Amino acid sequence: MADKYVIGNWKSNKGREDAQDWFARFAELYRPADGLQVIVAPSFICLLSLSEYVQALGLENVSLAAQDVSPFPKGSYTGAVAADMIRDMVEYVIIGHSERRRYFHETSQDAANKMAETVDAGLKPIVCIDQPYAMSQLTALNDIDCEEMLIAYGPVDAKTARVPEQPERVAEAVKFISQIQRKRPVVYGGSLMPDNVEDYLTLPQLSGLFVGQSSLDPGTFAEICNKVGASMGSSG
């Protein structure tokens, strides 16, 4: 059975103490399942302490991700965090999130540069794709050689209006992405909550969920993870 992924993106929330409290509570509620990979993306300021804390908790199949990375290597780039600087703290890096494109005016070429830096550092990219720009965003990835890339699809409307996209439309988008980037796991993100995630778990070619607001509460996020694990049919 192919792995399933649940990715939690905290965005610009939680300091170090709140982050550790979140993981302590999540550890009490989370039920690991064979093949379920849970990835949590806290803020940069939490990465060092959480990388040590999560390891001490011994959570099965739980990894950390950075929410962004510099498109440049280490050097004279004030304010930037290079991929090589976080390689011992995280396994994944989120690249090209729609909020980075919207508020920070990042382009598909910026995302491609960040991809290259991420891969060169030995980290795994989670590349965000949205409509109606999916084709140009996907094409920008063609020159990147990385077998462990994840693609996160999320329609802009679902993120801004807090209304999840209909499962049928998600299935169509995932099929389209899979035709261009074959054999890449594709996850869906957009206003996901425990009471609607099951609508997406049976979609063909969908490999998991990308959770924003609902990941801020450890109980809610654990419930989503546990539902995905239960849908896989075998618990660890």
Steps between C-alpha positions, in 0.01 A plus 500: 500500500630845407567743783242758597597844626346751739683833499427765762602859421494728804584808292589804716382359832642355825817575690734239647302426817164477320658278236633253757165496680333423166724200439460372855121497455519361147718213625220398739235488226683390184468135395772397252398290202711300259583718201368824651755783491422807712689821423473816710631840388552739794655846481873540447555612860375162627696268272810442711321436830227293337741282306649393833167481682319292237792259487481461878125428478571212262194564283474236229505627140482866604735747328555874498494735202613856444233734365738664256866519404734742328545476122871562565775304674669613821668836463431874488119484488376695801190352661506179293512146639690266270398137459839381619445680831191294590595161360554354849165632630246399233439241232267705278465854370175664380561690178279738301206525739225723358550745788867536405396565141221742598656703780869473415458498121699183448511362147517149362870561433550594866337171594725311260810664652382405848438148377856474374643623830277262696596197296871589509480506880351150504156615613164399354290772333124542542411709197171692510291522183180699456249580230494671256881502485565127533650450155770767533574396858537135401708578193750689717576172677604307190871563543505389865613142555347385827325169557364602841307810396146543633247720322237686701199613299271767637259722307537865597123539548492227764770675700358852481129420536550221758288273285653165401498408134257229394666156505415446132694811401790399722510162327515672160782730611701214650460301179622799298804547726582129487504507121768771503700389803466124490555287809505803731281473812235773492325630814203735522474808717216746545275554805531147632338400830433168672140496376588529131833320451335164438348643180851510352663187638358268234592716200716314248860620474469727807777422749393706795405836651663839550347659809524866600271651764391162636860409579528770767301295749673173591172320567350598166817413311534166678140418412572568133817288511317216672221507241753474219673214681171316554414538131819311413370193676794408721623661820844474650 
